[in-house]
Amino acid sequence: MNITSKKITDVGHKRIVFVGASYLFVHKVLRDMLIVGGFNNVHLVVHDIDEVPMNIVADLLEKIARQRQSNVTVSRTLNRAEALKDADAVLLAITVGGQESDQRSFEVCANYRIPVGVGDTMGPTALARNLRTIPVVVGLVRDMERFCPNAILLNFTNPMSALTGAMARATHIPCFGLCHSADELYNFFGRVFNVSPSEIALDVGGVNHQSFISGLRVNGVDRTRDILSEVQRSGAKLEDRLVEVTEEDTTLQQDLYKILGVWPSCGADHLAEFYRFFYTDRRIEQAHLKSHLRRVIPGRAKFTRRACPEIIRRWTYDEPAGDLDLQTTEHAHEILYAYFTGTPYTRVLNVLNRGRLIRGLPEDACVEALVTLDGKTITGPSITLPPVAHALVNDWSTIHHLSIQAALNCDRDAARQALFLDPHVRDCYDIAPLLEDLLTAMRDWLPSGWFA
């Protein structure tokens, strides 16, 4: 369901807070709101711990609001309590420790000859992100219980499954993880079968950045058996839209489909992180992953704040903001609209497995599944994954569970067990020293309990 197909009701004077002044994300949400409608009278709050990106992003929002002649108002604050006070919705997009913290974890992995690709979802670098980020985001929802107990939280921060799961377990506040990777599957298969994405129906279930399509229908006709042949015939590629369009090859997806019998989400970089087969000396170049690897920078200076992309700076200060007629694939506005108005909206979300959205997984596992949000009610079909896909998803969910336990309790045993299951760790005897080196590298951003 797309809200553009319905009569639009204005959601009223809602207070929508962005925690984290993301250059590549925040302005897209406002753009979608103004394209689709219903948000003409909202107040947007930009909160960050760094005033430089906070001010640039808030300035861009104000410019877009004026350029579109809307009634949207914008404020900014470095104070989290002030930002959250009486909020109706909170959108989370942060990186605890920024580029410096990520680079340190890449460098630790390099010492153990562990290649790192994207590094934000699976692997020791993802564990490092979880250990420093989960305490922060759980603290955020605790603050929301105090300052805005009726708000909704939409998470766009990776590792999405573990962070969303940790927050959802810790609070009564509705917490959903949104990722455009699963949504792109509808667009992708629309291109494959040469139909509108609205004519595609999918049975989808898994975890963020690696969910599986176990059934596909085009205009109600089952085309599951035709997936591989039609993908190969069409030559369609995955598309990713942030500031510009990039295309991703589907070779690894095709190769896994031939073995698993289900179609995995995401192109090569994210997909490869979930398996032990691709980041190897033998396959890394063949899978076209080598050029995307994170690299150690000898003698580097400490990273400071990330530079503002030139196109964002131009849109903010030098020329009219662009692409204001181009709707994105994030769809935060549609989740907010469904929550505020009670208008049912169906899409793939990251949520706890309540109601057994994926049969055979724990109810507190954070799964990526097709659900319908209707006000505060969330429902979805219950699916059964084939045994091999189920086994994979169960392992990944277990890694998330152990990562959450480790982060919240400073639990070395749970962290070591998460690394034991991790497809990137090939030597059992590396686990203990690898964890200690990660903790030492992350010390600036970790709870003191790790070092008591």
N, C-alpha and C positions, 0 to 999 in steps of 0.2 A: 504494500500500500504506500503510495506517495501522497503527501498531504496536498500537493498541487492539484490532485484530482478531486479535492473536496472544497466546499465553501470554507473560506478562511475566516476564522474568528480571531480577533486580536487577543493576545494573551494578557494584555493589560500592563500595569506598571511593575513588572517583575525585576528583581535585582539579580543579575547574573554575574558571577565572579570568576575571573580567570586567575588561577593560582599558577604562576609561571608565565612570563612574558615571552612566549614562543614566537619568533619571527615568522616561522613558516606555517603557523597554525591559527593563531588567534584571529587574524583578519579574515581568514576563510570562513569562520563561523558567522561573523557579522555579514559577510557577503551573502552567504546562503540565507540568513534570516531576511535580508532585504529583498532578495530575489523571489523567495517563496511567499513572504508576507506573514503577518500575524505578530510581528515583533517590533512594530513601529514605535512603541512607547516604553521600551525596556531601558533600564539603566545598567550599563556595563561597568564593572570594576576590574581594573588591572592591578594585580598584586604580584610583587616580586621582591627578592631580597637585594636586588641590584637596580638602582634607579636609572641606569643608562638604558637597558632594554625596556624597562617598564615605561619610561617616557617616550621612547620611539614608538612602541606598540600602541600606547594610548593616543599619541598624536596621530598615528595612522587611522585608528578607529574613529577619532573625531573628524578627520578629513573625509573618510568614507561616508560617515553619517551626514555631513554637510553636503557632500557631492551628490548624494542620493536624496537630499532634501527630506530626510526623515526626522522624527522627533527623538531619536535615540540620543541618550546622554551618556557621557563617559567620565569616570573619575579614576584616580590612581592612588595607591598607598603602599608604603613599605611595611605597614602594620597589619599582621594577619587577623587579629581580633577585629580591628576596624573594618577590614575587607569583608569578613564573614558575617558581621552583624546584620541579622534579618535577611540574609541571602535566601533566594528561592532556588538557586542552582549554583553548583560549583563545578568548574571544568579544570581538570588537573593536567598540566604538561610541564614537568620539571626534570632536571638532571642534578641530583645531589652530588656536589663536588665538581660538576661541569666536566669540561674536556680533560682537565688535569687528572681527575680521578679515573676516568676511563683509560687514559693513556698509561697510568701507573699499572692498572690491571693487565693491559696488553703486554707491558714490559715484563711482568712476572711470568705470564704465559710463555713469552719468548724464551725465558731462561729454562723452561721445561720442554721446549720444542713443541709447543701446542699452538698451531696456527689459529688466528682469530679473523673471522670475516666481519659480519655486522657487529657481533659481540654483545647484543642487547637482549637476547632472548634465551639462548641456551649456551652452555659452556661455563668455564670458571669465571669469565668476565661477567656473565649474567648473574652468577651467584654473588660476585662482588657488588654488583648493582643492587641486588636484593638486600644484602646485609646492611648497606648504608641507606637504602631508600625506604624499606618497609617500616622501620621505626618512625620515620618522618611522616609517611602518609597515614599511618595509624594514629599518630598524634594529630594530624589534620582532621580526621573524622571524629576524634574525641572533642576537638575544638568545635566542630560543627554541631555536635550534640549540645554544646553549651550555647552557641551563638545563633544557630540556624537549624534547629532540630527537625524542621519540616522540609528541608531542602533535599534535592537530589544531587548525587555526585556522578559525573561522567569522567572516566579516566582515559587519558590518551598517552600515558607514560609507560615505557617498557622497563623491565619485563612485565607485560600487561597481565598475564595470567596470575603470576604470583602476587603482584601488587593489588590487583582488583580482588583476588581471593582473600588476601590478608585484611583489606579494609572491610569487605562484605562480612567476613566472619566476626569482626570486632565490633560491629555497630548495627543498629536498627535502620540507619540511613540507607536508602536505596543506592547501591553502588553498581555501576555498569561500566564495562570496558568497551571502547569503540575503536575499531581498526578498519581501515578501508580495504585491507587485503582480501577479506572474505566477500565484501560487497563487490569488489572488482570481478569476482567469479561470475556474477550475473552479467556484467558488461562483457566479460571475456566470452562466455558461452553464447551471448547474444551475437557477437561477431562470428563465432564459430558456425552457428546455425543460421546466420543471416536473418535474425529477428530482433525485435525490441527486447531489452532486458526484462521488461514486464511480462513477457511471454515465456520466460524461463522459470521453472520451479525446481528447487534443489533439496535433496536430503543431505544436510550438512552437520557434521559434528566432529569435535576434536578440541585442540587448544589453540591459543592465539599463535598465528603464523604457521600453524600446521594442523588445519582441520581437513577433513576428508569428505569428498562428494561421493556418497554411496548410491545416489539415485538422481536422475535428471529427466525432466519432462519438458517438452516444448508444446505449448498450447494443449496441455493435458495428455499428450502422446508420449509414452515412455521411450526415451532415446538413450537410456543408460548404456546399452551395449554398443552404441555408435560413437561414444565419446572419443576414443582414440582415433578411429578412422576419420572422423569429421575434423578433429584438431589437426591431423596431418594433412588432410585435404585443404583446409582453409589457410594453413600457415599463420593463423592468428597468434599474436603475442599479447602478453600481459601489459597493461598500461598503468603507470603510476603518475598521479598528478599532485605536485606540490606547487612549486612556482612554475615549473615547466613540465612537459610530458616526457617521460622516459619509457622505453619499451624493454621488456624482459623476455628472454627466450624460455621456452617450455620444455626443453630437452630432458632435464632431470625429472620433471613432472611426468612426462611420457614414459620414461624408463621405470619409475616407481610404479606407475599405473600397470605396466605389463606384469609386475610381480605381485602387487598388493590387490589389484582389481578395484581400487578406489582412487579417485583423482585428488592429489594433495594440493592445498592452497600454496600460494607464494612461488616466486621464481627462484632461481638458483641460489642466491646468497642466503636468504632466510631458510629455505628448505634444507640446504646442505648442513646447517647447524644442528639439525635434529637427528642426524644419522652418523654412524661411525665409518661410513664407506667413502666419503667424498674428500674430507680434509686429510688426505694421505699423500705421501710422496708420489705414489703411483698415479693417483687420480686428480690431484688438485689442478694440474694444468689442463688435463683433458676436459674437465668440467668447467673450464674458463673461470676459475675462482681465484687464480693466483694474482691477477692484477688488482683485485679488490681487497687483498689481505691488509690488515693493519700492520704497520711497520714501526720498528723501534727507530727513534731519531737520536743518533749519537750526539752527546753534548748539548742536548736541547735545553732551551730555557723553559721555565715553568709556564704552563699555559695560563692565561688570564681569561677574561670574558671572551666569548665567541663574537667575531665581527658580524655586524649587521650585513646581510646580503645587499648588494648594490641596488637590486631592483626594488627592495623594500625601502631603502633610503630615498631612492628617486621618487617612488610613489608617495612617500610621506612628505618630502620637502621640496621637490623640484618640478614635479609634473602631476597631472591628474592621475589618481589611483587607477590602475588598469584591471582588466578582466572582471569588472563588476557585474557583467552579464553571464559569467561562466560559473555554473553551480559546481561545487566540489563533490567528492565522494565520501566526506566525513559524516554528514547527516546528523550532527549534534542537534541542529535546529529541529529536526523531525522527532527525535527522542524528547526534547524539551517540550515541543508542541503537544505530543501525546500525553506527557506527564501533566502539563498544565491544564489541558482542555478535556482529557478523557477520550480523545479521538484515537481509536486503535491504530497502531502502527507496527508493522512486522518487518524485522530485519535480523541479520546475524549480530549477536551481542556476546560479550564475555560476561558470564554470570555464574553464580553458584549453581550446582547441579540439583537444585531443589526440584522435586517433581520428577526426578530421574529423566532429565532431558536426554542423557545418554545412559542407557541401561547398563548396570553392572559397575558403575563408577560411584565412589562415595558422594553423598549429597553435599559435602563441603568442598568438593573439587571445583575449581573454576574452569568451566568448559566454554568453548565457542560453539554456539548453537543458534538455530533459527527460532526466534521467540516473538511474541506479540506483547507490546506494552500498551495498556489501556488504563490511563491514570496511574494509580499505584499498583495495579495488578499486572503480573507478568505470567504468561502461559506459553506453552510450546509443545509440539509433538515429541513423543518419546521415541528415540530411534535406537536400533541395535547395530553396532558396527561389526563388520566381519572380524573373526578372531584375531587375525594378524594386526589389523588396524586398532582393535580394542587393546591388545597387549601393548602396543606402542603408546597409545594415549594414556593408559594406566601408568606406565613407567614415567612419562613426562609429568603427569599429575602428581606422582609420588615425589619427584624432584621438587616440584613447586611446594608441596606440603612440608618437606624437610627443610627447604629454604626459608619458609615462613617461620617454622619452629626455631630454626637456628637464629634468624634475625631478631625475633622477639625475646628470646631467652638467652642470647649470647651462648648458644649451645654448639660446642665444637663437634660433638658426636653427630648431631643432625647435619651439620655442614659437611663433615667427612663422608657421611652416607649419601648426601646429595652428589658429591663429587664421584663417589663410587659408581653411581648409576649414570653419570654424565657420559655421553658418547665421545666427548673430546679427550677424556682422561684415559690413557692407554696403559699406564703402569700403576698398579695398585700401591707400590711403595713410594710413589710420588705424592700420594694424596695428603698425607700429614704435613710434609714440608711445604707443599704447594699452598695449603690453607694458611699456614703460619706466615708465609711470604705475602699472601694476599692481605691478611689482616694487618701486617706491618705497613704495607703500602697504602692501605685504606685508613690508617689510624686517625687521620685528621677528621674523618667523617663518620666514624663508628661510635656507638655507645661505649662508655668507659668500662662497662661490665666485661667486655672482651679482654681487658688488660688488668683486671682486678687481681 
